[in-house]
Amino acid sequence: MASLTQKASEVAREKHPRKQEKFLQYGTAGFRTKAEDLDHVIYRMGLLAVLASKARKATIGVMITASHNPEEDNGVKMIDTMGEMMPKQWEEYSTELANVSDEKIPEVLEKIIASEKIDMATEACVSYARDTRPSSASLAHALMEGIQALDGKFKDFGLLSTPQLHYIVCCQNTNGKYGAPTEDGYYQKLSSAFIKFKEMGGKEGAYQDTLYLDAANGVGAIKVQLILKHLNDTLRINLFNDGSSGKLNYQCGADFVKMQQTAPTGMTLEAGRKCISYDGDADRIMFFFQDQAGKFHMLDGDKQAALIAGYLQELATQSGLSLNLGLVQTAYANGNSTTYITEQMKVPIACVPTGVKHLHHKAKDFDVGIYFEANGHGTVIFNDKATDQILNAANSESSAEEQKLAAKRLSVLMDVINQTVGDAISDMLVVEAILFARGWSIEDWDKCYTDLPNRQLKVKVSDRTAITTADAERKVVTPAGLQGEVDKLVAGYTKGRSFVRPSGTEDVVRVYSEADTRESADSLAYEVGLKVYELAVGVGDKPVKP
């Protein structure tokens, strides 16, 4: 064993040395930073993935991406056996291994081997993929050399969306029970279920099967064109920002639309057009449209969660099933969405800190757990009890016809959903299926409830870790006095609400505010941003009023 870990250290020194002392933290989305600072980190994640595979006696995934970050950034995250995030202990191993000197690599590896009682004779297999960033191919090579240094086996899936790799890893470790562990298997599963759902019929109404898609100049542009070949004209997509010219995530993509609350560059809005934006690795989705008066409307993760939860609840009731259905949100959820879901739909809500791993974990408390961040990242999880009940009801000979049909719709919709992680392509198809079933236009959907006007700002500070929070990130603990100042400012606005939190992916502090008018929401965000700048040692330009 010592000779193998020593070999890993030698390869690191020769090919992937740690060139700078910058401390990197494995966060909610893995490691993210400037691409030129990542070579040694990704090599070491190759080493760690081998140990994780041996420890868990299953395939581990590694995705090279920085999602919605600028093109010059990159990142890496590990995927656990069922396509989920790695346990906290492995996040801690990742951070420790990424930050030690090249010489201490054997020491850390051997400590992990001992802690996890790893039998190094166990075979290891790592599946990995990358996004379209210019830096991703060379970083993937560094990952491969890390895997090989500890004699692991690997499967290189090349360019994939992040959710596709999550799906494939789950399929590999369930021996195909969840689906065929290939990119084509992903397209086949989602598209065949979508087609089957549409064949079951929908209500007459204003539904249109045409979408206008901003693909953020990322991998989603490639992958959505491939799934279209399987969809047999059940959906029509006009593609913008397809990567043929513009820069990844620059003035386009789901994060841009959410933050700026405007259409992406390169896309012209016309009244009633159903528009969507993916982010750079196609795990987030934002819907939007322009009304007849020229006003921009955004249907974010909250609106998607409400639509999906409402329809699933309706089908479960019609099926006569007794399922514990619930929805998980973060502090970013719009106040009116929370009111609508709890008071009108009567669906229970849990609130957790920002980060998909928190939402995914909490969603498992329900038989059917729907989770969405306001940024458009979310999915639905069905536990074994719910899955069995739904499939049994769909195949029951004794049920009334209406009950059986509702259960069949539910069983088919389960296969349109990528349960492993939030997935822009899957979520697009799920929303389209529900709109079709209801006979709704995007305007009909938007009328469910009206969002409180809200605004997000980023404030650069000298040390984002100086900001700590409690109550699912809704309250600031440090720096002292900041929460009191936020409370005073909020009290001055009708329906005011605001919170601040350190970003998990960027070196900034994020400010969220909402109020009864657009001007008030903008003003509150600006005032809170100034307090963050003053009390948390802001750097660079002060916040500017939107």
N, C-alpha and C positions, 0 to 999 in steps of 0.2 A: 504493500500500500504506500509506504513512504517513498518508494522509487517513482510511483505513478504521480503522487502529488508534487514531488520534486521536479518531475518532467513538466508538469503544468506550470510551475514557477519559471523554469528555464525557457519555455516557449513564450511566456509573458515577457520576460526580460529581452528576448531576442526579437520578437515580432510585435508585441502589443504592450509596450512599457507604459507605466503610469507617469505621464509627463508633467502633471501639475498637481498641486496640493488641494485643489478645490474639493470641498466636502459635498458629496451628492447623497440625497436621501431618496430611498424608494418610497414613492407616495401612492396616492390612490390610483394613479395611472402608470405606475412603474417609475423608471428614471426618465427625465426629460431635461435636455439642456442643448447647448450649441453642439452641432454634429461633430465638430473637430475635437470635442472633449470626451467623446464616447467610446472610442476604439477599445481602450483597455477595459472599460466597464462591460461592454458587450461580449468581449472574449471571456471575461470572468463569469458572465451569466450563462455562457455555454458550459462552463465547468459546473456551476450550481445546478443547471437543468439536468445534467447527468446524475448528480447526487439525488435530486428530487425524484427523478424517474426510478432510480434504484430503491430509494426509501419507500416509494409508494407503489412499486412494482407495476407501473403503468406508464403510458406515454405522457410526456409533459410538452406543452406548447410554448414557443417563444415568438413574440410578434415584435418586429422592428418598425416603429411608427412614432410620430409625435402628434397624431390625430389633427386637432384644429390649430396647432401651433404654426408659426411661420415656417416657410420652406427651409430656412437655414438651420432650424432646430431638428433634432431627431430624438428617439427614445427607444426604450425596450421594456416589455413587460412579460412576465411569465404567466402561463395559463395552466390551471390545475386540471386534474384528471377528468372532471365532468364539464370542462369548458368554462369553469368559474375562476375567480381570482384566487391566488395562493393564500394559504392561512398566514396569519400575522407573524408567526414564528419564522416563516420562510422570507417574509419581507425584511425581517431583522437580519437574517443571514445575508440577504442581498446587499443591504446597506453596509454591513461589516465587511463583506468580501470586496465590495466596490472601492472601499476607501483605504485598505491596508497597502503597505509597500509591496512591491513585487516579491521581495524576499520572504515576506510573511504569509504568502498565499498557502504554502503547505500547512502551516500552523492552523490557519482558519479552516481549511478543508478538513483536516484531521479532527478538529474540534466538532465540526458538523457531523462527520461520519460517526464519531463516538456518541454525540448527543442523540442522533436519530437511529443509532444501532444499525447502521447500513452494512449490509453484506456486499462487499465490492465485487463479488463474483456474480451478483445478479445482473442480468442484461439490462441495459438502459436504451431507451429510444426517445428522441426529441424530434418533434415536428415544428418547423419554423417557416415563417413567411415575412414579407416586407411590403411597405407601401411604395409609392412612386417617387419619393424624394431622391435627388441626385446622390445623396450620401448613403442610401439604404443598401445598395449592392455590396459596397466594400465592407460595411458593418456586418452584413450577413456572412461575409467570408470570415470575419473575425469571430463571429459566433460559431461557425462550423469548426474553426481551428480549436476553439475552447472545448467543444463536444469531443473532437477527436483526441485531444490531449489526455482525456480520462477514458479513452477507449469506448466512448458511447456511439451508438448508431443514430442515424438521423434521416429525416425525410425533408427535403427542401421543396416547399410548395410554391416558391417564386413569389409573384405578385398576387396578393389576396387582400380583400378587405379584412379588417380586424375580426368582425363577427364570423366571417367564413372560417377563419382558423379556429376560433372557439368551437364552432359547429363540428369541424373535422376532428378535433381532439376528443370531443364528447363521443362522436361516432366510433372512433378508434377504440376507445376504452369501454364501449358498451357492445363491442363486437357486431356493430352494424344495426343494433336494435333501434337506435335513434335515427339512423339513416346511413346511406352509403358514405364512407369516409373519404370523399373526393370532392373537388370543386363542382364537377358535373352532378354529383349526387345531391349537392346543396340546391342547385338549380332545379333538378328534377323534383325534389321533395316539395319545395315551396311553390313552384309553378303548377304542378299537377293538382295540389290541394286548392290553389287559387282558382284554377279552371273548374274543378269539381264544385267548389262553393258557388261560383257564378251560374253553373248549370242547374243549381237547385232553385234559381229564380230570385228576383228581388221585387220590391214595390215600384209601381209606376211613380215617376216623379221627375226631378230636375237633375238626376245623376248624369254626369258626363265622364266618359272613359279616357279623356285626354289630359295629360299632365305636362307641365313645363318645368324641367328639372335643371337646377344649377348644381353641377357635380363638383364644385370647388376646385376644379382642375386636378382632381385626385383620382384614386384608384376606383372610386364608385362609378366614374364615367365608363371605364372599361367593363366593369362587372355588370352594370345595369343593361348594357347593350347585349351581353351574353345571355342574361336571363330573359330578355325580350324575345329571343329566338325560341324559347320554350313556352312562351305565354300565348302563342297562337292568336295574336291580335285581340286578346281580351283586354289589353291595356295599350294605350298609345302614348309615347313619350317623345317630347321635343327637347333635345339636349342642349344645354348652354354650359360654358366654362368646362369644356370636355378635356382640357389639357393640351389641346393642339396649339395654343398660344399662351394665354395668361399664366400667372404664377400661382402655385398652390396656396389656397386659403387667402390670397391677397384680394381684399375688397369683394370677397365672395364666400360662400359656404355658410353652414348653419350657424356658426358662432357669430359671424359678421351680421347676419340677418337678425339674430336675437339681440345682439348688443346695440346695433345701430337702428334697429326697427325700420329698415328700409330695404328695398330690393337690391340684390347683388349687382355689381358692375357687369355689363354685358347682357343683361336681361331687361327687355322692355315690357312693362306691365300694361295689360288691357283689362277693362272692366270684366269681372267674372272669371278670368282665367285662373285655373287651379295650379298654383306654383309650389314647388318644394325645393329645399336646399339640403344637400348632404354636407358633411364635413370631410376633411381630407382622407380619413380612413373608413368612411361610410358607416360609422356607428351612431351618428346623430342625424336627426331629420327635423326640419322646420317646414311647416305649411304656411302659405300666405297668399293674399290676393288683394286686388284693388277694387273698390266698389264703384258704383256709377258716378259718385260725386268726386272720385279721385283719391279717396282716403285709403291708406294702407292698413290692412288687417293681418295680424300674425296669429297663427294657431300653433302654439308651442307645445312642449311636453305636457303641460297641465291640460290643455284642450284635448290632446291625444289620449291621455289617461282617462279623462272623463268620458270620451266617446267609447273607448274600448271597455271600460268598466261597466258603463251603462248597458251596452249590448250584451256582454257576457252575463251580466246579472239577469237580463231579460230572458236569455236563452236558458239559463239554469232554472229560472222560475217556471218557464213554459215546459221544461223537461221533467218537472216534478222532482228535481234533485235537491237534496239538502247539503249545500256546500258552503263552507265558511269562506266567503269572498271578501277581500280587503285590498286597500290601495295604500301604497307607501309614497310619501312625498318628502321633500327637504324644505328648509326655510325659504328657498327661492320660489316655492309654489305661490301663485297669485292668491291673495286673500279671498277673492270672489270664487275662485275655483274650489277652494276648501269649503266655503259655505255651500256652494251648489252641490258638491259631491256628498257632503254629510247631511244637509237639510233636505234637498230635493230628491237625490238618488238614494239616500239612506244607506250609503256604503261607508263602512268604518275606515278611518284614515289613521296611519301611524306616521310620525315625523322622525327622521333620522338625520345625522350629519351628512353633508355633501360627499359624494363619491359613490360610484355604482356598487362597490363591494358592500357598503352599508345597506343600500336599498335592497340588493339581491338577497342578502342574509335575512333581513327583516321580512321580506316577501314570503320566505319559507315558513313563517308562522301561520300562514293561511293555507287553506286547501287550494284556492286560486288566488295567487298574489300578483297584483298589477303594480308595477313600479315605473315611474318616470321622473327624471329630473326636468326642470323647466327648460333646460337647454336642448331637449329633444332626444335624450338618451334613455331608453327604457324598453321593457318587454313584459311578458306575462309568464309566470311559473305555475304549472299544475303539478301538485304532488301525486303520489301513487294512488292514494284514495280517490282523488278527484278524477284522475285518468281512468281508473277502473270503472268508476260509477258512470262516467260519460260514455265510455265504449260499450258497457253493458246495456245502458239505456238506448243507445243508438241501434243495437242489434236485437233489442227485446221484441218478442212476438206478441207479448200481452199488453204492451202500452197502447194508449190511444194514438191515432195517427199524428195529431198535432204535437204530442209529447215526443214521439219518435223522431219527427222531422226536426224539432228544435235540438234534440240530442245529436242528431246527425250533423246539423250545421255546426254545433259546438265541437264535435269530434274532428270535422274537416278543418275548422278554423285553427284547432290546436296545431295542425301540421303546417299552417301558413306561418305560425309564430316560431321564431328562433328563441327557444327558452334559455339558451346558454348565456346570452348577453344582449344588450340593446343593439339593434341592427337596422340601419336605415332602409335597406331594401325590403326586409321582412316587414318592418313597421309600415312602410309605404303600402305594401300589399294588404296588410291587415286593415288599415284605415280604408283603403279602396273597397275592400270586401264589405265592410260595414256600411259605408256610404251607399254602395250598390244595393245592399239588402234593404236599407231604409228608403232608398230613392231620393237621397239628399244631394244637393249641390254643396259646394264649400261654404256658401253663404248660409244655407240652412244649418249646417253644423255650427258655424260661428255664433248663431243666435241662441245656442243653449244657455250661455251666460256671457256677460260682458266683463272682460278683464278690467281690474283697476289699473289705471295708467301707472307704469313703473319704469324705473331707469336703473341701469347698472353702470358703475364707474370703476376704473382701476386706479389705484394710488400707489406710486412707487415709494418704497420706504427702505431704509438702510438695512433692516433685518425683519423679514416677514414673520419669523418665528417669535418675535416679541409680542405679536398679537395672539392671545389664547382665548378660547371661547368655551361656553357651556350651553346647556339646554338645546341640544341639537344645533349648535352654532348660532342660536338666536340671541345670545347675550355675550358681551365681551367681558372677560375676566381681567386681562391685562392688555395694554397699560392701564394703570389705576386712573379712574376718573373719566375714561372715555365713554363707558356705558351711560354714566350720568348725563354727559353732554348730549349723547344721542337721544336719550329719553326726553330731555328738555326740547330739543329741536322737533322731535316727532309730535310732542304735545301741541305744537303750534299749527298743525295741519289736520284738516278733516280727513278721516280714514287713513291717517298717516301710519306708516310702519317702515322701519329701516333696521338693517343689521350690517355688520362688517365681519369679514373673515379672511384669514390668509389663504391665498390661492394654493391649491395642491399641485399646480402644473407650471406656474410662472412666478417670477420674483416680484410679486405685487400683492397688495391687499385689495380685496374686492368689496365694493359698497353696493348694497341693494336698497332701493327705496320705492315705496308706492304711496299714492294719495288719490284724492277724488278727481283731480284734473291733471292733464299732461304737464302744465306749467308748475304745478305744486310738486309733482313727483320729481321733475327735473331739478327744481330749486332745493328740495329736501336732500336729494342725492349729492348735489354740489356742496351744501352746507355741512353735511356729514363727512364728505370727502375732505373738506378743509380741516375739520377737527381731527381726522385721522392723520393728515399731513402734519398738523401741529403737535399732536400728542404721541405719535408713533415714529417721529424722526423721518419725515418725508425727504425725498431726494429729488433733484431735477425740478421740472416745472410744477407749480401748484395746480390742483384740479381747476378745470375751466368749466363754467356753467354751460350745459348742453344747449 
